[in-house]
Amino acid sequence: MIKSNNPMLLERQLIKQIPFEGAKKLTEFTHLRYHAITADASDYDPDNYETRDYIENYPLRPNLYPIKRQTELMIICTMYNEDEVLLGRTLKGVFKNIKYMYNLPDGQERVHPFGKEAWKKIVVVIVSDGRQKINERSKALLTLLGCFQEGIMQEKVNDKDVNAHLFEYTTTFGIGKFDYHKVNDNKGFTVPLVTEQTVPVQIMFLLKEQNKQKINSHRWAFNFLCPNLNPKVVCLLDVGTEPGPNSIFKLWEAFKDPHVGGACGEIRAMLGTHASPNDEATLAHRFGRWFYAQLSDFKTCICNPLIAAQNFEYKISNILDKPMESAFGFVTVLPGAFSAYRFEALKGAPLAAYFHGEDMKKNTEKPAGVLESNMYLAEDRILCFELVAKRNAKYMLRYVHDSFGVTDVPSTVNEFINQRRRWLNGSFFAALYSVMHFYRFGGSNHSFGRKVLLFIEVFYQTVNILLSWVSLASYFLVFRILTIGVTATSVGFTAGNILAVIFLWIYIIAMGLTFILSFGNKPNDARKLYITAFALFSVVMIYMMFCVIIMTISSVKSIENQVKAGTLSAVGLIQNSTFRDMTVSLASTYAIYILGSLLFLDCFHLFACTLQYLLLSPAYINVLTIFAFCNMHDISWGTKGALKVEGGAKKQANTSGGKELVLSDALQDPDEMYLLAQKNIEKPEIAERISTQNQSVKNYAKGRTYTVLLWLISNFVLLVIVMNTGGLNEFDDIQEDSATTTTDSSTSAFSSTKSAFSSKMKRALFSFSKRSSDASEAKVDERSTIFMTVILWTVAVLALFRFGGAIVYRIGMPIRRRKFHKQYMP
């Protein structure tokens, strides 16, 4: 299954640079261990004693010492084809966190297990998804760090294909300050290695032969490495995400509470071109760096509204949503980009459910349907639910607001739409799964009070699911009610009738364009048309904001007139539906956004990103939702290109007995490989064209068709009921006419009914622009008022619910930290 070779001596140039003299004489720092793995990640079975015993007792380096090293923390970094800058950024944050734990005072066993021995208790695992996909410059960086050698890899062992290559090395190098965005004329992006003020870091680099998605990378870590090293806490990171200087430690601290099964920090959008938060600096330099960062971030938000809108969205989620969910004990998603889990809590049903998303793709006898497949686009949400609902356990999920990771966000519309297609479909169906299986909370060991809180949160999720299901119709109705309502204000906006029709046409054109694009064009192929759709909806939003301002001014003037006349009362203010609804709307959005931001002392996004988010909000609701639902047959996540590594003759190795691997003779000189890696990472990077392959989606077409059809019918029914259109108004009027029609002569009755029906049909053609029936107008006004009241108050109640949860979290967080500060259990 796994065959290892004798440790390989590292390159002489690398050994000379080791900063610790004593380390130059230790095998751990001078030799690289290599393992050729012919087994598959799915082979591990906790119920199979033979395979379990083999993997759990396999001699990985931490287990070779007379006293085995106990792994307190394992940091798993998953990588696809990210370049050396993204890899360097992540490793820089990881190394800084290990250094932080290394510098913690010794002798505080009740507080933490770290200190000068911290590096022996932490293992950094880098899992690369596909040998053919890994970036060459990333391989060069790993070679310079000492944890990779291209020349020693074998592709067959005893005529069995190797599925993964595992390298073990303890590096003593750090990563210095580098510029992410500026390119010198002679050099590309460089990641400088440093030897000053560094600490040893145990690294395991696992390179998979095939590209099988991120979930498979996690499977290799959880099924092969975790059972062997048995870490207490596992931290997950995506390469490209840079954790803050002590963010991983703060996540680890959350697990002092024995009931915490998982935790996550804040995901921050990387905005401007400024220094890393992990760069060493004096206090004065830090202040100057912070000031420059604010200016750089503000410039980026102004120049790219899409990045600004995403930053605002991330911030509001981290200020309101996650703290509220944390207060209830069930954070619906711990982002795979930066989160942590208690390994003991993951064992059993949670991991089995998590990896079911990969297993169902291999089941040819009973293939998964489109709904289940989309649900596993957000497999981290499934894992979170399974942890909280684990039978005979009482694990909770927490959010740690002062732990953060910085990551890139899509900067172009096509990248953004592709990303949100996965997010929206995955989160919608995963949330539906949680709601449909809410009864499983009853089988857990949570207290009665905690179960009540979990059921309340599930009800909150149910309301959100229903609102998102009819969001298309709801937003159009709000738009239509505002544009028509502005014409009836006391301000006297006479051009409103004409503008209402013009913007209605713009809205319909944007919707039609989005549907046409979503069914037949990928964002990468029709980027300009998708940008056009975004622009049209932004124009619509500008007019909607104008209508809100006009209606607010009208309400204020009406109140002023009542004050002058002496007829104003509290009851009168409440009965003024326009004033009441506008007040509720503004209070439930802007006021809570401001108060929430002040609560967490984070207000930059309010000044730099609010307007951009408002302008793009119609596109968020319409373009992203339509594209996501119309493409739910596309369940691709990260697998691109071929799955097999092809080439000429493969290097083969044989085993001389036991687990020792006898390598082939065709090995390249390690010193030559080191010099080549150094040369590769310093030369300019050449941009390459990315070729994509069309994947078959026929198996999911039927499920997509039925779901989209039901979704459109639901939204259409809501439109018809509220607007009293689509023939519904004619049915009501005909019923009224039939009640007053005399039955003296069947001929005259038929003639009268025919004439009435004809006149109604003529009016129906213009029902969107002008109502000729006073009764129909009154009915529309009544239903519109009820709809607006229900929507606005529902949004207000949900917003207050989130804000209340955020307050409870803010109060409870320091209390929990103080309670569990000295309760670390070795």
Buried (B, 14 or more C-beta within 10 A) or exposed (E): BBBBBEBBEBBEEBBEBBBBEEBBEEEBBBBBBBBBBBBBBBBBEBEEEEBBEBBBEBEBBBBEEEEEBBBBBBBBBBBBBBBBBBBBBBBBBBBBBBBBBBEBEEEEEEBBBBBEEBBBBBBBBBBBBBBBBBBBBBBBBBBBBBBBBBBBBBBBBEEEEBBBBBBBBBBBBBBBEBEBEEEEEEEBBBBEBBEEEBBBBBBBBBBBBBBBBBBBBBBBBBBBBBBBBBBBBBBBBBBBBBBBBBBBBBBBBBBBBEBBBBBBBBBBBBBBBBBBBBBBEEEEEBEEBEEBBBEBBBBBBEEBBBBBBBBBBBBBBBBBBBBBBBBBBBBBBBBBBBBBBBBBBBBBBBBEBBBBBBEBBEEEEEEBBBBBBBBBBBBBBBBBBBBBBBEEBBBBBBBBBEBBBBBBBBEBBBBBBBBBBBBBBBBBBBBBBBBEEBEBBEEBEBEEEBBEBBBEBBEBBBEBBEBBBBBBBBBBBBBBBBBBBBBEBEBEBEEBBEBBBEBBEBBEEBBEBBBEBBEEBBBBEBBEBBBBBBBBBBBBBEBBBBBBEBBBBBBEEBBEEBEEEEEBEEEEBEEBEBBBBBBBBBBBBEEBBEBBBEBBEBEBBBEBBBBBBBBBBBBBBBBBBBBBBBBBBBBBBBBBEEEEBEEEEEBBBBBEEEBEBBBBEEBEEBEEBBEBBBEBBEEEBEEEEEEEEEEEBEBBEEBBEEBBEEBBEBBEEBBBBBBBBBEBBBEBBBEBBEEEBEEEEEEEBEEBBEEBEEEBEEBBEEBBEEBEBEEBBEBBBEBBBEBBBEBBBBBBBBBEBBBEBBBBBBEBBEEBBEEBEEEBEE
